[in-house]
Amino acid sequence: MTFSQRLAQAARMLEARLARILDEAAAGGAPPRLVAAMRHAALGGEAKRLRPFLVLECAALFGVAAEAALPAAAALECVHCYSLVHDDLPAMDNDDLRRGKPTVHKAFDEWTAILAGDALLTMAFALLAAPQTHADPALRVELAAGLAAAAGAGGMLGGQCLDLEADKLGVPQRPSEAHVKRLQAMKTGVLIRFACEAGGILGRAAPEQRRALIVYGERLGAAFQIADDLLDTHGDAAVMGKAARKDRGKATLVSVLGAQAAKARLATLEGEARAALDSFGERADILQEAARFVVTRQM
Amino acid sequence: MTFSQRLAQAARMLEARLARILDEAAAGGAPPRLVAAMRHAALGGEAKRLRPFLVLECAALFGVAAEAALPAAAALECVHCYSLVHDDLPAMDNDDLRRGKPTVHKAFDEWTAILAGDALLTMAFALLAAPQTHADPALRVELAAGLAAAAGAGGMLGGQCLDLEADKLGVPQRPSEAHVKRLQAMKTGVLIRFACEAGGILGRAAPEQRRALIVYGERLGAAFQIADDLLDTHGDAAVMGKAARKDRGKATLVSVLGAQAAKARLATLEGEARAALDSFGERADILQEAARFVVTRQM
């Protein structure tokens, strides 16, 4: 199976699992409108499902079957989807298009979008806490703690705050390279890093293996953001499924360093990500290819 | 110590703990603006801290010290505070005043309010997952699962969705008593019920004791909402610390049944809440008083 086929297969499995989880939410008494908005946010479209793919593949390094890693993978994807729903709101990035579909507040309305995002975030923790995720409660609570740290004020939400401060308030006036790196590490890096770590947690990785996955995830996350920024600068909306050049006013490593230096940094990050996998040998071939894929095209 | 003193003492303890938790978030790299908005949402003002009070007092039935129950109590209060921040947004209830202070989107702006709410929700799960909450990970994960269910699409968020559907979309056109009861049970009842259950979880209550706390919490939650609606119909903004009669267009048990029948229902609920505590004897005196307090004045 080629890398792209494997990625697509993971996306299909994830999509099916998310659909089932949302069916269960509806059966459990969640209002139809709210579930419909959650479905709109979480299902279909052109999502590559990078984060759940990384959970599955990193868990697979330790012999964990995809089926067993799927609930945790779905939880991470719920957090990613919620963050997109809220980021797209008029008060935030004000986007009309996402993954080739109208954003949730366009397809429904703002209050429904806010609630659907909240509900996806809450569902992520319901998933991690449920026995289906793993038989060992200590492992489940470790996943929940890790996700809360990655997604919280010191992680993804903190990065989003720094990004919007720069965009809306012009703070700081001239973002330094260090500031942009920190912002991006928080905004997108930490959740991608945690996706890799979560696979290790599910596989009961030894400490040094877990550290290797964290390094891999961190470099991959940083590379992902630079590739995204390069695409945003040069891409077009049809390829991306969202508005291009929407980040024009935002500080990125492309705007701070220039495209050439950003591309060089991307190559360095790819090398570091790959090197982190050395100890896993050819078991990690698919993750090696993922590093290549992230730097060469937008996922 | 009188009931009011005990309630005030719990509020002070909770406030101090929340302040410390937010200091730790700031020290952990959360951006100052985000932490300031979280502080605005979670600290000060005129909050009675009913939910954490219930966690502490229900845990105390089983000999759990307040200090030991405080992290879980703080987690529930974070969820309550986040729900207020998002409910107050222009796209939702559009309120300018909360607990005698400007709402978060008034004191800051909408995007900051959305992120601060998201961050408080995420922090609630970080708190529950942390070893400080309880030494036993199985117990922590049970608390996290319970909170996610209570706060999620089948609970608080579902109730908020039904409420806004009625308010903004006029669906259903004539809400039945059953519809309003379901809406209110979800919107406010489930979290209050879970506050009581969480105390029982912390105290490793026997199944029948836990059921008793759930019945108590459920009746208390329903009574709380009716008392709130009566106060909203007849109260004034100075007493409430928020705009009065803001629920004029919303279906409540007061609007559906009339004030007299709503008051009769309140008395029934108080009796049922008190009866549920019978097996605890005088150990539950303070919770008996809490039932009285909830029906006689707005907390």
HADDOCK unambig.tbl for C-alpha pairs under 7 A between the chains (distance, minus, plus):
assign (segid A and resid 25 and name CA) (segid B and resid 154 and name CA) 6.77 0.50 0.50
assign (segid A and resid 28 and name CA) (segid B and resid 154 and name CA) 6.17 0.50 0.50
assign (segid A and resid 29 and name CA) (segid B and resid 154 and name CA) 5.17 0.50 0.50
assign (segid A and resid 30 and name CA) (segid B and resid 153 and name CA) 4.96 0.50 0.50
assign (segid A and resid 30 and name CA) (segid B and resid 154 and name CA) 4.17 0.50 0.50
assign (segid A and resid 30 and name CA) (segid B and resid 158 and name CA) 5.45 0.50 0.50
assign (segid A and resid 31 and name CA) (segid B and resid 158 and name CA) 5.78 0.50 0.50
assign (segid A and resid 31 and name CA) (segid B and resid 162 and name CA) 6.91 0.50 0.50
assign (segid A and resid 34 and name CA) (segid B and resid 161 and name CA) 6.66 0.50 0.50
assign (segid A and resid 91 and name CA) (segid B and resid 110 and name CA) 5.91 0.50 0.50
assign (segid A and resid 91 and name CA) (segid B and resid 111 and name CA) 5.23 0.50 0.50
assign (segid A and resid 92 and name CA) (segid B and resid 111 and name CA) 5.51 0.50 0.50
assign (segid A and resid 110 and name CA) (segid B and resid 91 and name CA) 5.90 0.50 0.50
assign (segid A and resid 111 and name CA) (segid B and resid 91 and name CA) 5.21 0.50 0.50
assign (segid A and resid 111 and name CA) (segid B and resid 92 and name CA) 5.50 0.50 0.50
assign (segid A and resid 115 and name CA) (segid B and resid 157 and name CA) 6.55 0.50 0.50
assign (segid A and resid 119 and name CA) (segid B and resid 152 and name CA) 5.46 0.50 0.50
assign (segid A and resid 119 and name CA) (segid B and resid 153 and name CA) 5.48 0.50 0.50
assign (segid A and resid 119 and name CA) (segid B and resid 157 and name CA) 6.64 0.50 0.50
assign (segid A and resid 122 and name CA) (segid B and resid 148 and name CA) 5.59 0.50 0.50
assign (segid A and resid 122 and name CA) (segid B and resid 152 and name CA) 5.64 0.50 0.50
assign (segid A and resid 123 and name CA) (segid B and resid 148 and name CA) 6.67 0.50 0.50
assign (segid A and resid 123 and name CA) (segid B and resid 152 and name CA) 6.59 0.50 0.50
assign (segid A and resid 125 and name CA) (segid B and resid 148 and name CA) 6.30 0.50 0.50
assign (segid A and resid 126 and name CA) (segid B and resid 145 and name CA) 5.29 0.50 0.50
assign (segid A and resid 126 and name CA) (segid B and resid 148 and name CA) 5.11 0.50 0.50
assign (segid A and resid 126 and name CA) (segid B and resid 149 and name CA) 6.63 0.50 0.50
assign (segid A and resid 129 and name CA) (segid B and resid 141 and name CA) 5.55 0.50 0.50
assign (segid A and resid 129 and name CA) (segid B and resid 144 and name CA) 6.35 0.50 0.50
assign (segid A and resid 129 and name CA) (segid B and resid 145 and name CA) 5.16 0.50 0.50
assign (segid A and resid 130 and name CA) (segid B and resid 145 and name CA) 6.65 0.50 0.50
assign (segid A and resid 137 and name CA) (segid B and resid 137 and name CA) 6.07 0.50 0.50
assign (segid A and resid 137 and name CA) (segid B and resid 138 and name CA) 4.98 0.50 0.50
assign (segid A and resid 137 and name CA) (segid B and resid 141 and name CA) 6.41 0.50 0.50
assign (segid A and resid 138 and name CA) (segid B and resid 137 and name CA) 4.98 0.50 0.50
assign (segid A and resid 138 and name CA) (segid B and resid 138 and name CA) 6.38 0.50 0.50
assign (segid A and resid 141 and name CA) (segid B and resid 129 and name CA) 5.55 0.50 0.50
assign (segid A and resid 141 and name CA) (segid B and resid 137 and name CA) 6.40 0.50 0.50
assign (segid A and resid 141 and name CA) (segid B and resid 141 and name CA) 5.49 0.50 0.50
assign (segid A and resid 144 and name CA) (segid B and resid 129 and name CA) 6.35 0.50 0.50
assign (segid A and resid 145 and name CA) (segid B and resid 126 and name CA) 5.28 0.50 0.50
assign (segid A and resid 145 and name CA) (segid B and resid 129 and name CA) 5.15 0.50 0.50
assign (segid A and resid 145 and name CA) (segid B and resid 130 and name CA) 6.65 0.50 0.50
assign (segid A and resid 148 and name CA) (segid B and resid 122 and name CA) 5.59 0.50 0.50
assign (segid A and resid 148 and name CA) (segid B and resid 123 and name CA) 6.68 0.50 0.50
assign (segid A and resid 148 and name CA) (segid B and resid 125 and name CA) 6.29 0.50 0.50
assign (segid A and resid 148 and name CA) (segid B and resid 126 and name CA) 5.11 0.50 0.50
assign (segid A and resid 149 and name CA) (segid B and resid 126 and name CA) 6.64 0.50 0.50
assign (segid A and resid 152 and name CA) (segid B and resid 119 and name CA) 5.45 0.50 0.50
assign (segid A and resid 152 and name CA) (segid B and resid 122 and name CA) 5.64 0.50 0.50
assign (segid A and resid 152 and name CA) (segid B and resid 123 and name CA) 6.58 0.50 0.50
assign (segid A and resid 153 and name CA) (segid B and resid 30 and name CA) 4.96 0.50 0.50
assign (segid A and resid 153 and name CA) (segid B and resid 119 and name CA) 5.48 0.50 0.50
assign (segid A and resid 154 and name CA) (segid B and resid 25 and name CA) 6.78 0.50 0.50
assign (segid A and resid 154 and name CA) (segid B and resid 28 and name CA) 6.17 0.50 0.50
assign (segid A and resid 154 and name CA) (segid B and resid 29 and name CA) 5.18 0.50 0.50
assign (segid A and resid 154 and name CA) (segid B and resid 30 and name CA) 4.17 0.50 0.50
assign (segid A and resid 157 and name CA) (segid B and resid 115 and name CA) 6.53 0.50 0.50
assign (segid A and resid 157 and name CA) (segid B and resid 119 and name CA) 6.64 0.50 0.50
assign (segid A and resid 158 and name CA) (segid B and resid 30 and name CA) 5.44 0.50 0.50
assign (segid A and resid 158 and name CA) (segid B and resid 31 and name CA) 5.78 0.50 0.50
assign (segid A and resid 161 and name CA) (segid B and resid 34 and name CA) 6.66 0.50 0.50
assign (segid A and resid 162 and name CA) (segid B and resid 31 and name CA) 6.92 0.50 0.50
